[in-house]
């Protein structure tokens, strides 16, 4: 007899569930790890009721994508993981936190020149989030970049 993947986990990956208020996931500081973190955040938003393609879902997914890409590009320390924390908060907000091991390299939103390939990600985060910022990483060396996204009432 086979069991549903929803009832049995075969790996250490967190399982997006509608009744959990927090999804926390450590990922390797690599492009693959960042993609996995973005995908898990997307699945969690869907489990919470903000379906794929809705503004709330897409905003959170884009913010997670930008912050995890920054963590693996600018915050990577060999041998140390990065971490995603997604929490559903009272008052119609979702908080996104991405932590990495490089506390001395704080991000800043800047207006990249027209000839530059990157440098616009935090401007997107600032445009989509109610607020964003940085803090020391709790319990480990490094930093946490966070954003709070307003989402419509309980779906």
N, CA, C and O atoms as a GROMACS GRO file, in nm:
protein
  620
    1UNK      N    1   0.084  -0.118   0.000
    1UNK     CA    2   0.000   0.000   0.000
    1UNK      C    3   0.089   0.124   0.000
    1UNK      O    4   0.186   0.132   0.076
    2UNK      N    5   0.056   0.219  -0.085
    2UNK     CA    6   0.133   0.344  -0.088
    2UNK      C    7   0.060   0.450  -0.008
    2UNK      O    8  -0.062   0.446   0.007
    3UNK      N    9   0.138   0.545   0.042
    3UNK     CA   10   0.078   0.654   0.116
    3UNK      C   11   0.094   0.783   0.038
    3UNK      O   12   0.182   0.796  -0.047
    4UNK      N   13   0.010   0.875   0.068
    4UNK     CA   14   0.014   1.005   0.002
    4UNK      C   15   0.135   1.083   0.051
    4UNK      O   16   0.172   1.072   0.168
    5UNK      N   17   0.198   1.162  -0.037
    5UNK     CA   18   0.310   1.246   0.009
    5UNK      C   19   0.267   1.348   0.112
    5UNK      O   20   0.351   1.402   0.184
    6UNK      N   21   0.138   1.376   0.121
    6UNK     CA   22   0.089   1.472   0.220
    6UNK      C   23   0.088   1.412   0.361
    6UNK      O   24   0.084   1.486   0.459
    7UNK      N   25   0.090   1.278   0.371
    7UNK     CA   26   0.085   1.217   0.504
    7UNK      C   27   0.220   1.162   0.548
    7UNK      O   28   0.239   1.134   0.667
    8UNK      N   29   0.313   1.147   0.456
    8UNK     CA   30   0.444   1.093   0.492
    8UNK      C   31   0.553   1.173   0.422
    8UNK      O   32   0.549   1.191   0.301
    9UNK      N   33   0.649   1.220   0.501
    9UNK     CA   34   0.763   1.292   0.443
    9UNK      C   35   0.877   1.195   0.424
    9UNK      O   36   0.910   1.117   0.513
   10UNK      N   37   0.938   1.200   0.307
   10UNK     CA   38   1.051   1.114   0.279
   10UNK      C   39   1.182   1.190   0.289
   10UNK      O   40   1.289   1.130   0.276
   11UNK      N   41   1.177   1.318   0.311
   11UNK     CA   42   1.299   1.398   0.322
   11UNK      C   43   1.284   1.494   0.438
   11UNK      O   44   1.183   1.495   0.508
   12UNK      N   45   1.385   1.575   0.458
   12UNK     CA   46   1.381   1.673   0.564
   12UNK      C   47   1.313   1.803   0.525
   12UNK      O   48   1.317   1.900   0.600
   13UNK      N   49   1.249   1.807   0.407
   13UNK     CA   50   1.184   1.930   0.363
   13UNK      C   51   1.059   1.957   0.445
   13UNK      O   52   0.986   1.864   0.479
   14UNK      N   53   1.033   2.083   0.477
   14UNK     CA   54   0.909   2.114   0.548
   14UNK      C   55   0.791   2.091   0.455
   14UNK      O   56   0.802   2.103   0.333
   15UNK      N   57   0.680   2.058   0.513
   15UNK     CA   58   0.560   2.032   0.437
   15UNK      C   59   0.466   2.150   0.452
   15UNK      O   60   0.420   2.178   0.564
   16UNK      N   61   0.434   2.222   0.344
   16UNK     CA   62   0.340   2.333   0.356
   16UNK      C   63   0.203   2.285   0.402
   16UNK      O   64   0.142   2.199   0.337
   17UNK      N   65   0.155   2.339   0.511
   17UNK     CA   66   0.025   2.302   0.566
   17UNK      C   67  -0.055   2.428   0.596
   17UNK      O   68   0.000   2.531   0.636
   18UNK      N   69  -0.185   2.419   0.576
   18UNK     CA   70  -0.272   2.536   0.595
   18UNK      C   71  -0.276   2.582   0.740
   18UNK      O   72  -0.289   2.701   0.765
   19UNK      N   73  -0.265   2.489   0.835
   19UNK     CA   74  -0.283   2.527   0.976
   19UNK      C   75  -0.156   2.574   1.044
   19UNK      O   76  -0.163   2.621   1.158
   20UNK      N   77  -0.040   2.564   0.981
   20UNK     CA   78   0.082   2.614   1.044
   20UNK      C   79   0.098   2.763   1.015
   20UNK      O   80   0.068   2.809   0.905
   21UNK      N   81   0.143   2.836   1.113
   21UNK     CA   82   0.159   2.980   1.098
   21UNK      C   83   0.299   3.019   1.053
   21UNK      O   84   0.320   3.131   1.008
   22UNK      N   85   0.395   2.927   1.064
   22UNK     CA   86   0.534   2.956   1.029
   22UNK      C   87   0.591   2.841   0.948
   22UNK      O   88   0.574   2.724   0.982
   23UNK      N   89   0.659   2.876   0.840
   23UNK     CA   90   0.738   2.781   0.762
   23UNK      C   91   0.882   2.824   0.776
   23UNK      O   92   0.917   2.938   0.742
   24UNK      N   93   0.967   2.735   0.825
   24UNK     CA   94   1.108   2.765   0.842
   24UNK      C   95   1.188   2.658   0.770
   24UNK      O   96   1.161   2.539   0.783
   25UNK      N   97   1.288   2.702   0.694
   25UNK     CA   98   1.361   2.609   0.608
   25UNK      C   99   1.504   2.657   0.590
   25UNK      O  100   1.528   2.770   0.548
   26UNK      N  101   1.600   2.571   0.623
   26UNK     CA  102   1.742   2.599   0.597
   26UNK      C  103   1.775   2.547   0.459
   26UNK      O  104   1.736   2.436   0.423
   27UNK      N  105   1.848   2.626   0.382
   27UNK     CA  106   1.881   2.584   0.246
   27UNK      C  107   2.027   2.613   0.216
   27UNK      O  108   2.088   2.702   0.276
   28UNK      N  109   2.082   2.537   0.123
   28UNK     CA  110   2.221   2.556   0.086
   28UNK      C  111   2.234   2.690   0.014
   28UNK      O  112   2.146   2.727  -0.063
   29UNK      N  113   2.342   2.763   0.040
   29UNK     CA  114   2.359   2.894  -0.025
   29UNK      C  115   2.403   2.876  -0.170
   29UNK      O  116   2.517   2.906  -0.207
   30UNK      N  117   2.311   2.828  -0.250
   30UNK     CA  118   2.337   2.802  -0.392
   30UNK      C  119   2.213   2.843  -0.472
   30UNK      O  120   2.105   2.857  -0.414
   31UNK      N  121   2.227   2.862  -0.601
   31UNK     CA  122   2.108   2.892  -0.682
   31UNK      C  123   1.998   2.786  -0.667
   31UNK      O  124   1.880   2.819  -0.664
   32UNK      N  125   2.038   2.661  -0.659
   32UNK     CA  126   1.938   2.555  -0.642
   32UNK      C  127   1.866   2.569  -0.508
   32UNK      O  128   1.745   2.552  -0.501
   33UNK      N  129   1.941   2.598  -0.402
   33UNK     CA  130   1.879   2.619  -0.271
   33UNK      C  131   1.783   2.736  -0.271
   33UNK      O  132   1.675   2.729  -0.211
   34UNK      N  133   1.821   2.845  -0.338
   34UNK     CA  134   1.733   2.963  -0.347
   34UNK      C  135   1.605   2.930  -0.423
   34UNK      O  136   1.497   2.973  -0.383
   35UNK      N  137   1.616   2.854  -0.531
   35UNK     CA  138   1.496   2.814  -0.607
   35UNK      C  139   1.404   2.728  -0.522
   35UNK      O  140   1.282   2.745  -0.526
   36UNK      N  141   1.461   2.635  -0.446
   36UNK     CA  142   1.381   2.549  -0.360
   36UNK      C  143   1.310   2.631  -0.252
   36UNK      O  144   1.192   2.608  -0.225
   37UNK      N  145   1.379   2.726  -0.192
   37UNK     CA  146   1.317   2.811  -0.090
   37UNK      C  147   1.201   2.890  -0.150
   37UNK      O  148   1.095   2.902  -0.089
   38UNK      N  149   1.221   2.945  -0.270
   38UNK     CA  150   1.114   3.020  -0.337
   38UNK      C  151   0.994   2.930  -0.365
   38UNK      O  152   0.879   2.970  -0.347
   39UNK      N  153   1.021   2.808  -0.410
   39UNK     CA  154   0.913   2.714  -0.440
   39UNK      C  155   0.835   2.674  -0.316
   39UNK      O  156   0.712   2.667  -0.318
   40UNK      N  157   0.907   2.649  -0.206
   40UNK     CA  158   0.838   2.615  -0.081
   40UNK      C  159   0.754   2.731  -0.030
   40UNK      O  160   0.644   2.710   0.022
   41UNK      N  161   0.803   2.853  -0.043
   41UNK     CA  162   0.724   2.970  -0.003
   41UNK      C  163   0.599   2.980  -0.089
   41UNK      O  164   0.491   3.012  -0.038
   42UNK      N  165   0.612   2.954  -0.217
   42UNK     CA  166   0.499   2.958  -0.308
   42UNK      C  167   0.394   2.853  -0.268
   42UNK      O  168   0.275   2.882  -0.266
   43UNK      N  169   0.439   2.733  -0.237
   43UNK     CA  170   0.347   2.628  -0.195
   43UNK      C  171   0.280   2.661  -0.062
   43UNK      O  172   0.162   2.632  -0.042
   44UNK      N  173   0.356   2.724   0.030
   44UNK     CA  174   0.297   2.761   0.159
   44UNK      C  175   0.191   2.870   0.142
   44UNK      O  176   0.086   2.864   0.206
   45UNK      N  177   0.218   2.968   0.058
   45UNK     CA  178   0.117   3.071   0.032
   45UNK      C  179  -0.010   3.009  -0.024
   45UNK      O  180  -0.121   3.047   0.015
   46UNK      N  181   0.005   2.913  -0.115
   46UNK     CA  182  -0.111   2.844  -0.171
   46UNK      C  183  -0.184   2.766  -0.063
   46UNK      O  184  -0.307   2.766  -0.059
   47UNK      N  185  -0.111   2.698   0.025
   47UNK     CA  186  -0.173   2.623   0.134
   47UNK      C  187  -0.249   2.715   0.228
   47UNK      O  188  -0.353   2.676   0.283
   48UNK      N  189  -0.198   2.837   0.248
   48UNK     CA  190  -0.267   2.933   0.333
   48UNK      C  191  -0.391   2.992   0.267
   48UNK      O  192  -0.472   3.057   0.333
   49UNK      N  193  -0.406   2.970   0.137
   49UNK     CA  194  -0.527   3.018   0.069
   49UNK      C  195  -0.504   3.130  -0.030
   49UNK      O  196  -0.598   3.170  -0.099
   50UNK      N  197  -0.383   3.183  -0.038
   50UNK     CA  198  -0.353   3.284  -0.139
   50UNK      C  199  -0.301   3.209  -0.261
   50UNK      O  200  -0.184   3.174  -0.269
   51UNK      N  201  -0.390   3.186  -0.354
   51UNK     CA  202  -0.365   3.097  -0.467
   51UNK      C  203  -0.261   3.153  -0.563
   51UNK      O  204  -0.236   3.273  -0.568
   52UNK      N  205  -0.203   3.062  -0.640
   52UNK     CA  206  -0.108   3.098  -0.744
   52UNK      C  207  -0.172   3.202  -0.837
   52UNK      O  208  -0.287   3.189  -0.877
   53UNK      N  209  -0.097   3.305  -0.869
   53UNK     CA  210  -0.145   3.408  -0.960
   53UNK      C  211  -0.216   3.524  -0.893
   53UNK      O  212  -0.248   3.622  -0.961
   54UNK      N  213  -0.242   3.517  -0.762
   54UNK     CA  214  -0.305   3.630  -0.693
   54UNK      C  215  -0.195   3.730  -0.655
   54UNK      O  216  -0.079   3.692  -0.641
   55UNK      N  217  -0.230   3.857  -0.640
   55UNK     CA  218  -0.128   3.956  -0.606
   55UNK      C  219  -0.051   3.924  -0.478
   55UNK      O  220   0.070   3.943  -0.473
   56UNK      N  221  -0.120   3.876  -0.373
   56UNK     CA  222  -0.051   3.845  -0.247
   56UNK      C  223   0.050   3.733  -0.268
   56UNK      O  224   0.164   3.742  -0.223
   57UNK      N  225   0.008   3.628  -0.335
   57UNK     CA  226   0.097   3.514  -0.362
   57UNK      C  227   0.218   3.558  -0.444
   57UNK      O  228   0.332   3.527  -0.408
   58UNK      N  229   0.193   3.628  -0.553
   58UNK     CA  230   0.302   3.666  -0.642
   58UNK      C  231   0.399   3.764  -0.577
   58UNK      O  232   0.519   3.758  -0.602
   59UNK      N  233   0.347   3.855  -0.493
   59UNK     CA  234   0.436   3.948  -0.423
   59UNK      C  235   0.529   3.876  -0.328
   59UNK      O  236   0.649   3.902  -0.326
   60UNK      N  237   0.474   3.784  -0.248
   60UNK     CA  238   0.557   3.709  -0.154
   60UNK      C  239   0.658   3.623  -0.230
   60UNK      O  240   0.775   3.617  -0.192
   61UNK      N  241   0.614   3.557  -0.336
   61UNK     CA  242   0.706   3.472  -0.413
   61UNK      C  243   0.820   3.554  -0.473
   61UNK      O  244   0.935   3.510  -0.472
   62UNK      N  245   0.790   3.672  -0.526
   62UNK     CA  246   0.895   3.756  -0.585
   62UNK      C  247   0.991   3.806  -0.478
   62UNK      O  248   1.112   3.808  -0.499
   63UNK      N  249   0.939   3.847  -0.363
   63UNK     CA  250   1.025   3.894  -0.254
   63UNK      C  251   1.116   3.781  -0.206
   63UNK      O  252   1.235   3.802  -0.186
   64UNK      N  253   1.060   3.662  -0.186
   64UNK     CA  254   1.142   3.549  -0.144
   64UNK      C  255   1.249   3.520  -0.250
   64UNK      O  256   1.364   3.494  -0.215
   65UNK      N  257   1.213   3.526  -0.376
   65UNK     CA  258   1.310   3.503  -0.484
   65UNK      C  259   1.424   3.603  -0.480
   65UNK      O  260   1.540   3.565  -0.494
   66UNK      N  261   1.392   3.730  -0.461
   66UNK     CA  262   1.496   3.833  -0.456
   66UNK      C  263   1.586   3.818  -0.334
   66UNK      O  264   1.708   3.826  -0.344
   67UNK      N  265   1.524   3.797  -0.216
   67UNK     CA  266   1.604   3.789  -0.094
   67UNK      C  267   1.689   3.663  -0.089
   67UNK      O  268   1.802   3.667  -0.040
   68UNK      N  269   1.636   3.551  -0.138
   68UNK     CA  270   1.718   3.429  -0.138
   68UNK      C  271   1.830   3.438  -0.242
   68UNK      O  272   1.940   3.390  -0.218
   69UNK      N  273   1.803   3.500  -0.356
   69UNK     CA  274   1.909   3.519  -0.457
   69UNK      C  275   2.020   3.608  -0.400
   69UNK      O  276   2.138   3.582  -0.421
   70UNK      N  277   1.982   3.713  -0.329
   70UNK     CA  278   2.082   3.799  -0.266
   70UNK      C  279   2.162   3.723  -0.161
   70UNK      O  280   2.283   3.741  -0.150
   71UNK      N  281   2.094   3.639  -0.083
   71UNK     CA  282   2.164   3.564   0.022
   71UNK      C  283   2.269   3.471  -0.038
   71UNK      O  284   2.378   3.459   0.017
   72UNK      N  285   2.237   3.405  -0.148
   72UNK     CA  286   2.335   3.312  -0.206
   72UNK      C  287   2.440   3.384  -0.288
   72UNK      O  288   2.549   3.330  -0.308
   73UNK      N  289   2.411   3.504  -0.336
   73UNK     CA  290   2.508   3.579  -0.415
   73UNK      C  291   2.602   3.661  -0.327
   73UNK      O  292   2.723   3.661  -0.348
   74UNK      N  293   2.546   3.730  -0.229
   74UNK     CA  294   2.625   3.824  -0.149
   74UNK      C  295   2.650   3.778  -0.005
   74UNK      O  296   2.737   3.833   0.062
   75UNK      N  297   2.576   3.679   0.043
   75UNK     CA  298   2.587   3.638   0.182
   75UNK      C  299   2.642   3.500   0.203
   75UNK      O  300   2.638   3.447   0.314
   76UNK      N  301   2.694   3.441   0.099
   76UNK     CA  302   2.742   3.302   0.108
   76UNK      C  303   2.872   3.292   0.184
   76UNK      O  304   2.967   3.367   0.160
   77UNK      N  305   2.875   3.197   0.276
   77UNK     CA  306   2.997   3.156   0.345
   77UNK      C  307   3.003   3.005   0.330
   77UNK      O  308   2.911   2.935   0.373
   78UNK      N  309   3.110   2.952   0.270
   78UNK     CA  310   3.118   2.806   0.250
   78UNK      C  311   3.096   2.729   0.379
   78UNK      O  312   3.154   2.761   0.483
   79UNK      N  313   3.012   2.628   0.371
   79UNK     CA  314   2.985   2.543   0.487
   79UNK      C  315   2.874   2.592   0.578
   79UNK      O  316   2.842   2.525   0.676
   80UNK      N  317   2.816   2.707   0.548
   80UNK     CA  318   2.709   2.761   0.633
   80UNK      C  319   2.582   2.777   0.551
   80UNK      O  320   2.586   2.829   0.439
   81UNK      N  321   2.471   2.733   0.605
   81UNK     CA  322   2.343   2.741   0.536
   81UNK      C  323   2.282   2.879   0.547
   81UNK      O  324   2.320   2.960   0.632
   82UNK      N  325   2.187   2.904   0.459
   82UNK     CA  326   2.100   3.021   0.468
   82UNK      C  327   1.966   2.969   0.522
   82UNK      O  328   1.945   2.848   0.531
   83UNK      N  329   1.876   3.061   0.556
   83UNK     CA  330   1.748   3.018   0.612
   83UNK      C  331   1.636   3.109   0.566
   83UNK      O  332   1.651   3.231   0.558
   84UNK      N  333   1.523   3.047   0.534
   84UNK     CA  334   1.399   3.118   0.501
   84UNK      C  335   1.302   3.096   0.615
   84UNK      O  336   1.286   2.985   0.665
   85UNK      N  337   1.236   3.203   0.656
   85UNK     CA  338   1.128   3.194   0.754
   85UNK      C  339   1.012   3.274   0.699
   85UNK      O  340   1.026   3.394   0.671
   86UNK      N  341   0.899   3.210   0.684
   86UNK     CA  342   0.778   3.273   0.632
   86UNK      C  343   0.672   3.260   0.740
   86UNK      O  344   0.642   3.148   0.783
   87UNK      N  345   0.615   3.372   0.785
   87UNK     CA  346   0.516   3.364   0.892
   87UNK      C  347   0.391   3.443   0.857
   87UNK      O  348   0.396   3.554   0.803
   88UNK      N  349   0.280   3.381   0.889
   88UNK     CA  350   0.149   3.443   0.871
   88UNK      C  351   0.118   3.517   1.000
   88UNK      O  352   0.109   3.456   1.107
   89UNK      N  353   0.100   3.649   0.990
   89UNK     CA  354   0.082   3.729   1.110
   89UNK      C  355  -0.059   3.786   1.115
   89UNK      O  356  -0.128   3.796   1.013
   90UNK      N  357  -0.101   3.821   1.236
   90UNK     CA  358  -0.232   3.882   1.252
   90UNK      C  359  -0.233   4.018   1.182
   90UNK      O  360  -0.129   4.080   1.162
   91UNK      N  361  -0.350   4.062   1.145
   91UNK     CA  362  -0.363   4.193   1.082
   91UNK      C  363  -0.343   4.190   0.932
   91UNK      O  364  -0.325   4.295   0.870
   92UNK      N  365  -0.345   4.072   0.872
   92UNK     CA  366  -0.335   4.064   0.727
   92UNK      C  367  -0.196   4.087   0.672
   92UNK      O  368  -0.180   4.160   0.574
   93UNK      N  369  -0.096   4.026   0.733
   93UNK     CA  370   0.042   4.041   0.687
   93UNK      C  371   0.113   3.906   0.682
   93UNK      O  372   0.085   3.815   0.760
   94UNK      N  373   0.205   3.895   0.590
   94UNK     CA  374   0.297   3.782   0.584
   94UNK      C  375   0.437   3.841   0.598
   94UNK      O  376   0.472   3.937   0.529
   95UNK      N  377   0.515   3.784   0.687
   95UNK     CA  378   0.652   3.830   0.710
   95UNK      C  379   0.748   3.730   0.646
   95UNK      O  380   0.739   3.609   0.669
   96UNK      N  381   0.838   3.782   0.565
   96UNK     CA  382   0.941   3.703   0.499
   96UNK      C  383   1.074   3.740   0.564
   96UNK      O  384   1.107   3.858   0.577
   97UNK      N  385   1.150   3.638   0.605
   97UNK     CA  386   1.284   3.661   0.660
   97UNK      C  387   1.380   3.566   0.590
   97UNK      O  388   1.354   3.446   0.581
   98UNK      N  389   1.490   3.619   0.542
   98UNK     CA  390   1.596   3.538   0.483
   98UNK      C  391   1.725   3.573   0.555
   98UNK      O  392   1.767   3.688   0.558
   99UNK      N  393   1.787   3.471   0.611
   99UNK     CA  394   1.911   3.490   0.689
   99UNK      C  395   2.028   3.426   0.615
   99UNK      O  396   2.015   3.320   0.553
  100UNK      N  397   2.143   3.492   0.624
  100UNK     CA  398   2.267   3.437   0.569
  100UNK      C  399   2.380   3.461   0.669
  100UNK      O  400   2.358   3.523   0.773
  101UNK      N  401   2.497   3.412   0.638
  101UNK     CA  402   2.609   3.413   0.732
  101UNK      C  403   2.701   3.534   0.721
  101UNK      O  404   2.801   3.540   0.792
  102UNK      N  405   2.671   3.631   0.635
  102UNK     CA  406   2.759   3.746   0.615
  102UNK      C  407   2.698   3.872   0.678
  102UNK      O  408   2.629   3.948   0.611
  103UNK      N  409   2.723   3.892   0.804
  103UNK     CA  410   2.668   4.007   0.875
  103UNK      C  411   2.735   4.139   0.841
  103UNK      O  412   2.677   4.245   0.864
  104UNK      N  413   2.856   4.134   0.786
  104UNK     CA  414   2.928   4.258   0.754
  104UNK      C  415   2.884   4.317   0.621
  104UNK      O  416   2.922   4.430   0.589
  105UNK      N  417   2.807   4.245   0.543
  105UNK     CA  418   2.764   4.293   0.411
  105UNK      C  419   2.614   4.321   0.415
  105UNK      O  420   2.533   4.233   0.386
  106UNK      N  421   2.577   4.443   0.451
  106UNK     CA  422   2.436   4.480   0.460
  106UNK      C  423   2.386   4.528   0.324
  106UNK      O  424   2.456   4.600   0.252
  107UNK      N  425   2.264   4.488   0.290
  107UNK     CA  426   2.210   4.528   0.160
  107UNK      C  427   2.161   4.672   0.163
  107UNK      O  428   2.126   4.726   0.268
  108UNK      N  429   2.160   4.732   0.046
  108UNK     CA  430   2.102   4.865   0.034
  108UNK      C  431   2.032   4.875  -0.101
  108UNK      O  432   2.084   4.829  -0.203
  109UNK      N  433   1.915   4.936  -0.100
  109UNK     CA  434   1.842   4.958  -0.225
  109UNK      C  435   1.913   5.070  -0.301
  109UNK      O  436   1.943   5.175  -0.244
  110UNK      N  437   1.939   5.047  -0.427
  110UNK     CA  438   2.005   5.150  -0.507
  110UNK      C  439   1.947   5.148  -0.646
  110UNK      O  440   1.893   5.047  -0.692
  111UNK      N  441   1.958   5.258  -0.712
  111UNK     CA  442   1.910   5.270  -0.848
  111UNK      C  443   2.025   5.235  -0.941
  111UNK      O  444   2.114   5.317  -0.964
  112UNK      N  445   2.023   5.113  -0.994
  112UNK     CA  446   2.131   5.067  -1.082
  112UNK      C  447   2.128   5.143  -1.214
  112UNK      O  448   2.022   5.185  -1.261
  113UNK      N  449   2.244   5.159  -1.272
  113UNK     CA  450   2.253   5.226  -1.401
  113UNK      C  451   2.192   5.142  -1.512
  113UNK      O  452   2.170   5.022  -1.495
  114UNK      N  453   2.165   5.204  -1.623
  114UNK     CA  454   2.099   5.134  -1.733
  114UNK      C  455   2.185   5.023  -1.791
  114UNK      O  456   2.132   4.927  -1.847
  115UNK      N  457   2.316   5.033  -1.780
  115UNK     CA  458   2.404   4.931  -1.835
  115UNK      C  459   2.432   4.816  -1.740
  115UNK      O  460   2.502   4.721  -1.779
  116UNK      N  461   2.381   4.819  -1.617
  116UNK     CA  462   2.409   4.715  -1.519
  116UNK      C  463   2.306   4.603  -1.528
  116UNK      O  464   2.187   4.628  -1.552
  117UNK      N  465   2.353   4.480  -1.510
  117UNK     CA  466   2.263   4.366  -1.516
  117UNK      C  467   2.182   4.347  -1.388
  117UNK      O  468   2.070   4.296  -1.395
  118UNK      N  469   2.234   4.386  -1.276
  118UNK     CA  470   2.166   4.364  -1.148
  118UNK      C  471   2.154   4.493  -1.070
  118UNK      O  472   2.179   4.602  -1.121
  119UNK      N  473   2.114   4.478  -0.943
  119UNK     CA  474   2.109   4.593  -0.855
  119UNK      C  475   1.972   4.653  -0.835
  119UNK      O  476   1.960   4.757  -0.770
  120UNK      N  477   1.868   4.591  -0.890
  120UNK     CA  478   1.733   4.647  -0.878
  120UNK      C  479   1.641   4.566  -0.787
  120UNK      O  480   1.527   4.606  -0.762
  121UNK      N  481   1.690   4.453  -0.737
  121UNK     CA  482   1.606   4.362  -0.660
  121UNK      C  483   1.546   4.423  -0.536
  121UNK      O  484   1.428   4.403  -0.509
  122UNK      N  485   1.626   4.497  -0.459
  122UNK     CA  486   1.572   4.555  -0.336
  122UNK      C  487   1.475   4.669  -0.365
  122UNK      O  488   1.391   4.701  -0.281
  123UNK      N  489   1.486   4.732  -0.482
  123UNK     CA  490   1.385   4.830  -0.520
  123UNK      C  491   1.251   4.762  -0.543
  123UNK      O  492   1.146   4.817  -0.510
  124UNK      N  493   1.254   4.642  -0.600
  124UNK     CA  494   1.130   4.564  -0.617
  124UNK      C  495   1.073   4.524  -0.481
  124UNK      O  496   0.953   4.534  -0.458
  125UNK      N  497   1.161   4.479  -0.391
  125UNK     CA  498   1.116   4.442  -0.257
  125UNK      C  499   1.051   4.562  -0.189
  125UNK      O  500   0.944   4.550  -0.131
  126UNK      N  501   1.116   4.678  -0.196
  126UNK     CA  502   1.061   4.799  -0.134
  126UNK      C  503   0.926   4.838  -0.194
  126UNK      O  504   0.839   4.887  -0.123
  127UNK      N  505   0.910   4.816  -0.324
  127UNK     CA  506   0.783   4.852  -0.389
  127UNK      C  507   0.670   4.757  -0.351
  127UNK      O  508   0.555   4.799  -0.345
  128UNK      N  509   0.701   4.631  -0.326
  128UNK     CA  510   0.597   4.532  -0.298
  128UNK      C  511   0.566   4.516  -0.149
  128UNK      O  512   0.456   4.474  -0.113
  129UNK      N  513   0.662   4.549  -0.063
  129UNK     CA  514   0.645   4.528   0.080
  129UNK      C  515   0.595   4.655   0.149
  129UNK      O  516   0.620   4.766   0.102
  130UNK      N  517   0.525   4.636   0.259
  130UNK     CA  518   0.484   4.748   0.342
  130UNK      C  519   0.608   4.813   0.405
  130UNK      O  520   0.618   4.935   0.415
  131UNK      N  521   0.701   4.727   0.446
  131UNK     CA  522   0.828   4.771   0.501
  131UNK      C  523   0.928   4.658   0.488
  131UNK      O  524   0.890   4.542   0.475
  132UNK      N  525   1.056   4.693   0.493
  132UNK     CA  526   1.162   4.593   0.490
  132UNK      C  527   1.282   4.648   0.563
  132UNK      O  528   1.293   4.769   0.585
  133UNK      N  529   1.373   4.559   0.600
  133UNK     CA  530   1.493   4.604   0.670
  133UNK      C  531   1.586   4.488   0.698
  133UNK      O  532   1.569   4.378   0.646
  134UNK      N  533   1.686   4.515   0.782
  134UNK     CA  534   1.784   4.413   0.819
  134UNK      C  535   1.797   4.408   0.970
  134UNK      O  536   1.766   4.505   1.040
  135UNK      N  537   1.842   4.294   1.020
  135UNK     CA  538   1.866   4.277   1.163
  135UNK      C  539   1.978   4.174   1.178
  135UNK      O  540   2.007   4.098   1.085
  136UNK      N  541   2.040   4.173   1.295
  136UNK     CA  542   2.139   4.070   1.323
  136UNK      C  543   2.069   3.935   1.323
  136UNK      O  544   1.954   3.923   1.366
  137UNK      N  545   2.138   3.833   1.275
  137UNK     CA  546   2.080   3.699   1.269
  137UNK      C  547   2.072   3.643   1.410
  137UNK      O  548   2.174   3.636   1.479
  138UNK      N  549   1.953   3.604   1.454
  138UNK     CA  550   1.940   3.554   1.592
  138UNK      C  551   2.005   3.417   1.608
  138UNK      O  552   1.977   3.324   1.531
  139UNK      N  553   2.092   3.405   1.707
  139UNK     CA  554   2.151   3.276   1.742
  139UNK      C  555   2.263   3.228   1.652
  139UNK      O  556   2.310   3.116   1.669
  140UNK      N  557   2.307   3.309   1.557
  140UNK     CA  558   2.414   3.267   1.465
  140UNK      C  559   2.478   3.391   1.405
  140UNK      O  560   2.418   3.499   1.405
  141UNK      N  561   2.599   3.377   1.353
  141UNK     CA  562   2.660   3.493   1.287
  141UNK      C  563   2.586   3.523   1.157
  141UNK      O  564   2.534   3.433   1.091
  142UNK      N  565   2.581   3.649   1.123
  142UNK     CA  566   2.519   3.688   0.997
  142UNK      C  567   2.410   3.791   1.014
  142UNK      O  568   2.404   3.863   1.114
  143UNK      N  569   2.324   3.797   0.914
  143UNK     CA  570   2.217   3.897   0.913
  143UNK      C  571   2.088   3.833   0.864
  143UNK      O  572   2.088   3.728   0.801
  144UNK      N  573   1.979   3.900   0.895
  144UNK     CA  574   1.847   3.863   0.844
  144UNK      C  575   1.792   3.982   0.770
  144UNK      O  576   1.788   4.092   0.824
  145UNK      N  577   1.749   3.961   0.647
  145UNK     CA  578   1.679   4.064   0.570
  145UNK      C  579   1.532   4.023   0.573
  145UNK      O  580   1.498   3.909   0.542
  146UNK      N  581   1.446   4.116   0.611
  146UNK     CA  582   1.304   4.085   0.628
  146UNK      C  583   1.218   4.182   0.549
  146UNK      O  584   1.260   4.293   0.516
  147UNK      N  585   1.099   4.137   0.520
  147UNK     CA  586   0.999   4.220   0.453
  147UNK      C  587   0.861   4.180   0.504
  147UNK      O  588   0.835   4.062   0.530
  148UNK      N  589   0.775   4.277   0.519
  148UNK     CA  590   0.637   4.253   0.562
  148UNK      C  591   0.547   4.289   0.445
  148UNK      O  592   0.552   4.400   0.392
  149UNK      N  593   0.463   4.193   0.405
  149UNK     CA  594   0.376   4.209   0.290
  149UNK      C  595   0.231   4.211   0.338
  149UNK      O  596   0.188   4.121   0.409
  150UNK      N  597   0.157   4.313   0.299
  150UNK     CA  598   0.016   4.320   0.329
  150UNK      C  599  -0.058   4.224   0.235
  150UNK      O  600  -0.038   4.226   0.114
  151UNK      N  601  -0.142   4.140   0.293
  151UNK     CA  602  -0.222   4.046   0.214
  151UNK      C  603  -0.368   4.067   0.252
  151UNK      O  604  -0.399   4.106   0.364
  152UNK      N  605  -0.458   4.042   0.158
  152UNK     CA  606  -0.599   4.060   0.192
  152UNK      C  607  -0.637   3.968   0.306
  152UNK      O  608  -0.568   3.868   0.330
  153UNK      N  609  -0.744   3.999   0.375
  153UNK     CA  610  -0.789   3.923   0.489
  153UNK      C  611  -0.780   3.772   0.470
  153UNK      O  612  -0.741   3.725   0.364
  154UNK      N  613  -0.814   3.699   0.572
  154UNK     CA  614  -0.805   3.554   0.566
  154UNK      C  615  -0.878   3.503   0.442
  154UNK      O  616  -0.996   3.528   0.424
  155UNK      N  617  -0.803   3.430   0.359
  155UNK     CA  618  -0.867   3.379   0.236
  155UNK      C  619  -0.971   3.274   0.265
  155UNK      O  620  -1.033   3.222   0.173
   0.00000   0.00000   0.00000
